[in-house]
């Protein structure tokens, strides 16, 4: 999504990202770029920071004896990066993520792989209890080079209607 420049005062503008409820259209697909190449440091730091002690993520000798023959990127890191890629376009205006389902990891990710993503709008409806908000369901796919799918997940989000997002308040 290209940033919108919003006037917040005379000769003063603020960039705004994300989408309002009205801007989501069922069937639309948003491509998330730029890609992100995973480094050894990314994988080791994330794995140890999150207290994952499985050596397949940070012990090259151990991983060399696994079916993959080399360290695997921590799947939670893959999820974090792919989800993060979606924020500026899909969820930066969100009020809340209401749920994540059907997280799938069909192919492994290795150090040096470059991730990209895309998100399809599956459903949307107005909130029954919050008249200034709507509920949007999306499916995101993460890819590595060559178009290989490495992750999919569905997400349900509470999204403000136009004029009701935090960044609509000029002095936040």
C-alpha positions in Angstrom: 0.0 0.0 0.0 1.3 3.4 -0.9 1.2 5.7 2.1 -1.5 8.3 2.2 -0.4 11.9 3.0 -3.0 13.3 5.3 -3.2 17.1 6.0 -3.0 17.6 9.8 -2.6 21.4 9.7 -1.7 24.3 7.3 1.1 23.1 5.1 1.6 20.0 7.3 1.1 16.4 6.3 1.4 13.0 8.0 1.8 9.7 6.3 -0.8 7.1 7.1 -0.6 3.4 6.3 -3.1 0.5 6.5 -6.7 0.2 5.3 -10.0 1.2 6.6 -12.8 -1.3 6.7 -14.3 0.2 3.5 -11.1 -0.3 1.6 -11.1 -4.1 2.0 -12.7 -6.0 -0.9 -13.4 -9.7 -0.8 -11.1 -11.4 -3.4 -8.5 -8.7 -3.5 -4.9 -9.8 -3.1 -2.2 -7.6 -1.6 1.5 -8.4 -2.4 3.9 -7.6 0.4 7.3 -6.3 -0.6 10.2 -5.8 -0.2 11.4 -9.3 0.7 13.5 -10.2 3.7 16.5 -12.5 3.6 16.9 -14.5 6.8 20.4 -14.4 8.3 22.1 -16.8 10.7 22.0 -14.1 13.4 18.3 -13.5 12.9 17.6 -17.2 13.5 20.0 -17.7 16.4 19.0 -14.6 18.3 15.2 -15.1 17.8 15.5 -18.8 18.8 17.4 -18.2 21.9 15.5 -15.0 22.8 12.3 -17.0 22.8 13.8 -19.8 24.8 13.5 -22.4 22.1 16.2 -24.9 23.0 15.9 -27.2 20.0 19.4 -27.5 18.5 18.2 -27.9 14.9 17.9 -24.1 14.9 21.3 -23.1 16.2 23.7 -26.1 16.3 25.1 -26.7 12.8 26.6 -30.0 13.8 23.4 -31.3 15.3 21.4 -30.1 12.3 23.8 -31.7 9.8 22.6 -35.1 11.1 18.9 -34.2 10.6 16.9 -35.0 7.5 17.5 -31.4 6.4 21.3 -31.5 6.7 21.5 -27.9 7.9 19.9 -25.6 10.5 16.2 -24.8 10.0 14.9 -21.3 10.5 12.6 -21.2 13.6 9.0 -21.4 12.3 8.0 -18.7 14.8 10.5 -16.4 13.2 9.1 -17.1 9.8 5.6 -16.4 11.1 6.8 -13.1 12.7 8.5 -11.9 9.6 5.6 -12.9 7.2 3.0 -11.3 9.5 5.2 -8.2 9.9 5.3 -7.8 6.1 1.5 -7.4 6.1 1.2 -4.7 8.7 1.8 -1.5 6.6 -0.8 -2.7 4.1 -3.3 -4.9 5.9 -3.4 -4.2 9.6 -1.7 -0.9 10.5 -5.1 0.7 11.3 -6.4 -2.4 13.1 -7.9 -2.1 16.5 -7.2 -5.7 17.3 -6.3 -9.1 15.9 -9.2 -11.3 17.0 -7.8 -14.7 16.0 -5.2 -16.6 14.0 -6.1 -20.0 12.6 -4.8 -22.7 10.2 -1.1 -21.9 10.5 0.6 -24.3 8.1 4.3 -24.8 7.3 4.4 -26.8 4.0 8.1 -26.3 3.3 11.2 -25.5 5.4 13.0 -22.2 5.5 16.8 -22.1 5.7 19.3 -19.4 6.5 19.8 -17.3 3.3 16.2 -17.8 2.1 14.3 -14.6 1.1 10.7 -14.3 2.2 7.9 -12.4 0.5 4.2 -12.6 1.1 0.7 -11.9 -0.1 -2.7 -11.6 1.6 -6.2 -12.3 0.2 -9.3 -10.8 1.7 -11.7 -13.8 2.4 -14.6 -12.1 4.3 -15.8 -8.9 5.8 -18.8 -7.8 7.8 -19.8 -4.8 9.9 -19.4 -5.3 13.6 -22.8 -5.9 15.3 -21.7 -4.2 18.6 -19.4 -1.5 17.3 -20.9 0.7 14.6 -17.6 2.4 13.7 -15.8 -0.9 13.1 -15.9 -4.0 10.9 -14.5 -7.5 11.0 -12.2 -8.6 8.2 -10.8 -12.1 7.6 -7.7 -12.6 5.5 -5.4 -15.4 4.4 -1.7 -14.7 4.2 0.8 -16.8 2.3 4.6 -16.6 2.8 6.9 -17.6 0.0 10.6 -18.1 -0.4 12.5 -17.6 -3.6 11.1 -19.5 -6.6 7.6 -19.0 -5.4 7.7 -21.9 -2.9 5.0 -21.5 -0.2 6.6 -21.8 3.3 3.6 -20.6 5.4 -0.1 -19.9 5.3 -2.4 -18.6 8.0 -5.8 -17.0 8.4 -6.4 -14.0 10.5 -9.5 -12.2 11.8 -9.1 -8.5 12.5 -11.2 -5.7 14.0 -10.8 -2.7 11.6 -12.0 0.9 12.0 -14.3 2.5 9.5 -13.0 5.5 7.7 -12.6 8.5 10.0 -12.4 6.3 13.2 -8.7 5.2 13.3 -6.2 6.3 15.8 -4.3 8.2 13.1 -7.4 10.1 12.2 -6.9 12.1 15.4 -4.6 15.0 14.3 -2.8 15.4 17.6 -2.1 11.9 18.7 
